[in-house]
Amino acid sequence: MKEFDYVIIGGGCAGLSLAYELEIHKKLNDKTLAIIEPRSEYKKDKTWSFWRVTPHNFDDCVKKNWKNFSINIPGKTNYLECKNFPYQSIDSGKFYEKINNKLKENKNISFFKDITEINKKNSFIFNSVPEIKKSHLNLWQHFCGVEIETKNNFFDEEIFNLMDFDCEQRESVHFFYTLPFSKNKALVETTWLSKINDSSQKDYDKQIKEYIEKHLKIKNYNITYKEEGAIPLFYPLYKKEKNKINIGTAGGMTRLSTGYTFLNIQEHSKYIRENIENISNSKKFEISKKYQFLDDIFLRVLSKHPEKMSGIFFNMFNTSPRTVIKFLSNKSNFLEDLNIILKMPKWTFIKALFY
Ligand SMILES: Cc1cc2nc3c(=O)[nH]c(=O)nc-3n(C[C@H](O)[C@H](O)[C@H](O)COP(=O)(O)OP(=O)(O)OC[C@H]3O[C@@H](n4cnc5c(N)ncnc54)[C@H](O)[C@@H]3O)c2cc1C
């Protein structure tokens, strides 16, 4: 069986981002790489969105940029600006196509469906398949979104809605998220932050239909695309092994309070590329301990007081949007952190330290 210098397990967002980063920086000119990916074909399956707080390789896969957004709770709406850090949506279909076309040009890169097809004994492994221990206590961000096309122009394409809490909460945390790609096209997503074993929240189609027809009051529309997923709001198991590191969700690249992962994956890929010559001895790349600590408290509050969360999120955005965006994108300084922390209900958060 063939041997490779590097093996990437999982050719999804993290696996392909890393392969692309290595390829465009010519790190695979005299090294071989095997990518293990079981899917039979690549097609659009996700819409990755985030505030662009740092440059990345995929501006040409961006479906749309927004400089304004809103957040609402029943009876109140906050309109905010994000000129300095536009919110971007990446079309995963374009992302897969761009990367695969580039990787095909290099004979040193090969794709396999299963790890048993190669000899990995002497390879350095980048693994993006998470090992998740099932626990009824774990929190997930689970969601379903549909892209719709309306008969008449309906949306204001200049402003997206980050969180609309004006919907049933079912003793949990629930909001809708709307990304208007044009005046008559938008992604409308129902999102829950909860324990995933609660299947009573999974009537996604009904929730979305009611929101579109009764809340947004759109009657004539077609569904053109659908996506569904669940992001773990806890870190998957990570065994320290020589010659192997985890990447992507498996590598702890999800910001646990928000589910945002895409840009962290890009930063991790860059870090690996910069250290590839000495990767076995490089320090583990992780989301700063400061955010790990703050997110842990935040999720304890969320677990204990789901009814308070819509108000907490809404209040958080009562400060400068630049500060909140930096905080949620792991780029805030001490004063900005303090600004956010002071917006939180103090006793609820202090008590959460002792749950
Ligand atoms: C529907 C959806 C929407 C999301 N939207 C956003 C967003 O807007 N913003 C954001 O920041 N994050 C978002 N995320 C979170 C995160 O960015 C994505 O989950 C991202 O795809 C994670 O990348 P990954 O490489 O870790 O996992 P994946 O992209 O899922 O890649 C893992 C790959 O491993 C392959 N695989 C599975 N089993 C094996 C095996 N045994 N051997 C080899 N390969 C295997 C899979 O086929 C897959 O291709 C979203 C997640 C989902 C599910």
The ligand as a MOL file (V3000), in Angstrom:
LIG
                    3D

  0  0  0     0  0            999 V3000
M  V30 BEGIN CTAB
M  V30 COUNTS 53 58 0 0 0
M  V30 BEGIN ATOM
M  V30 1 C -25.2660 23.0300 8.0620 0
M  V30 2 C -24.1340 23.7250 8.8060 0
M  V30 3 C -23.9970 25.0990 8.7210 0
M  V30 4 C -22.9360 25.7440 9.3980 0
M  V30 5 N -22.8370 27.1080 9.3100 0
M  V30 6 C -21.7950 27.7260 9.8970 0
M  V30 7 C -21.6380 29.1320 9.7740 0
M  V30 8 O -22.5080 29.8060 9.1990 0
M  V30 9 N -20.5220 29.7180 10.2970 0
M  V30 10 C -19.5690 29.0000 10.9560 0
M  V30 11 O -18.5640 29.5760 11.3840 0
M  V30 12 N -19.7380 27.6810 11.1430 0
M  V30 13 C -20.8110 27.0170 10.6380 0
M  V30 14 N -20.9440 25.6640 10.7920 0
M  V30 15 C -19.9880 24.9690 11.6690 0
M  V30 16 C -18.6800 24.5560 10.9440 0
M  V30 17 O -18.1030 25.6520 10.2800 0
M  V30 18 C -18.9300 23.4520 9.9450 0
M  V30 19 O -19.4750 22.3400 10.5930 0
M  V30 20 C -17.6580 23.0130 9.2120 0
M  V30 21 O -18.0570 22.2560 8.1170 0
M  V30 22 C -16.7290 22.2190 10.1110 0
M  V30 23 O -15.6670 21.7510 9.3530 0
M  V30 24 P -15.0200 20.3110 9.6140 0
M  V30 25 O -14.0360 20.0950 8.5680 0
M  V30 26 O -14.6580 20.1930 11.0450 0
M  V30 27 O -16.2550 19.2940 9.4010 0
M  V30 28 P -16.9170 18.8900 8.0180 0
M  V30 29 O -16.9670 20.0490 7.1060 0
M  V30 30 O -18.2010 18.2190 8.3830 0
M  V30 31 O -15.9100 17.8330 7.4120 0
M  V30 32 C -15.7280 16.5550 7.9420 0
M  V30 33 C -15.5520 15.6120 6.7440 0
M  V30 34 O -15.2340 14.2990 7.2350 0
M  V30 35 C -15.8530 13.3660 6.3880 0
M  V30 36 N -15.9340 12.0990 7.1300 0
M  V30 37 C -16.9060 11.6560 7.9480 0
M  V30 38 N -16.5910 10.4340 8.4260 0
M  V30 39 C -15.3760 10.1240 7.9290 0
M  V30 40 C -14.5080 9.0050 8.0950 0
M  V30 41 N -14.8180 7.9900 8.8800 0
M  V30 42 N -13.3230 9.0220 7.4290 0
M  V30 43 C -12.9730 10.0630 6.6320 0
M  V30 44 N -13.7660 11.1530 6.4640 0
M  V30 45 C -14.9490 11.1720 7.0900 0
M  V30 46 C -17.1980 13.9990 6.0610 0
M  V30 47 O -17.7740 13.4430 4.8890 0
M  V30 48 C -16.8070 15.4620 5.9010 0
M  V30 49 O -16.5300 15.7920 4.5680 0
M  V30 50 C -22.0190 24.9920 10.1710 0
M  V30 51 C -22.2130 23.6130 10.2960 0
M  V30 52 C -23.2440 22.9930 9.6290 0
M  V30 53 C -23.4140 21.4960 9.8150 0
M  V30 END ATOM
M  V30 BEGIN BOND
M  V30 1 1 1 2
M  V30 2 1 2 3
M  V30 3 2 2 52
M  V30 4 2 3 4
M  V30 5 1 4 5
M  V30 6 1 4 50
M  V30 7 2 5 6
M  V30 8 1 6 7
M  V30 9 1 6 13
M  V30 10 2 7 8
M  V30 11 1 7 9
M  V30 12 1 9 10
M  V30 13 2 10 11
M  V30 14 1 10 12
M  V30 15 2 12 13
M  V30 16 1 13 14
M  V30 17 1 14 15
M  V30 18 1 14 50
M  V30 19 1 15 16
M  V30 20 1 16 17
M  V30 21 1 16 18
M  V30 22 1 18 19
M  V30 23 1 18 20
M  V30 24 1 20 21
M  V30 25 1 20 22
M  V30 26 1 22 23
M  V30 27 1 23 24
M  V30 28 2 24 25
M  V30 29 1 24 26
M  V30 30 1 24 27
M  V30 31 1 27 28
M  V30 32 2 28 29
M  V30 33 1 28 30
M  V30 34 1 28 31
M  V30 35 1 31 32
M  V30 36 1 32 33
M  V30 37 1 33 34
M  V30 38 1 33 48
M  V30 39 1 34 35
M  V30 40 1 35 36
M  V30 41 1 35 46
M  V30 42 1 36 37
M  V30 43 1 36 45
M  V30 44 2 37 38
M  V30 45 1 38 39
M  V30 46 1 39 40
M  V30 47 2 39 45
M  V30 48 1 40 41
M  V30 49 2 40 42
M  V30 50 1 42 43
M  V30 51 2 43 44
M  V30 52 1 44 45
M  V30 53 1 46 47
M  V30 54 1 46 48
M  V30 55 1 48 49
M  V30 56 2 50 51
M  V30 57 1 51 52
M  V30 58 1 52 53
M  V30 END BOND
M  V30 END CTAB
M  END
